[in-house]
Amino acid sequence: MMVVFIVIFYFLLIRPQQKKAKEHQAMLAKLASGDEVVTAGGVLGKVIEAGEQFITVEIADGVRIKVQRFQVTSLVPKGTLKSA
């Protein structure tokens, strides 16, 4: 009975979390200049420069911030920044 609970726990909780983490790592690896991103803090901006640990994001005309690469939560379609 205990083995059944462990198997159910694995397939319902652990495996999906690992898959999501792999997808996030792949997204971070392919970040490039010109991509529009959302950070963990909710900041929407355009990637200007992408380094190994940090990226530079332009959040308004002439306003650039540096954020840690892993703080990027998602890529948004190009043109989202203009409509926001």
C-alpha positions, 0 to 999 in steps of 0.5 A, spaced: 500 500 500 505 504 501 508 503 494 502 505 491 502 512 495 509 513 493 508 511 485 502 516 485 505 521 489 511 521 484 507 521 478 502 527 480 507 531 484 514 530 482 515 528 475 511 534 473 515 539 477 521 536 474 518 537 467 517 544 468 524 546 471 527 543 465 522 547 460 524 553 464 532 551 464 531 551 456 528 557 456 533 561 460 538 558 455 536 560 449 535 568 451 537 573 446 537 580 445 531 582 443 526 578 446 521 580 451 520 577 458 517 578 464 521 577 471 519 574 477 517 581 480 512 582 474 517 587 470 516 587 463 521 589 458 526 587 452 532 584 453 538 588 451 544 584 453 544 577 455 550 574 459 552 568 463 549 570 470 545 577 468 541 580 463 540 587 461 533 589 460 530 595 458 523 597 461 522 604 458 526 608 453 533 609 456 531 605 463 535 599 463 536 594 469 540 588 470 537 582 473 539 575 474 538 570 469 534 565 473 529 571 475 526 571 468 519 567 469 517 567 461 518 570 454 512 574 451 510 575 444 514 580 441 510 587 441 507 585 447 511 591 450 508 596 446 501 594 447 502 594 455 
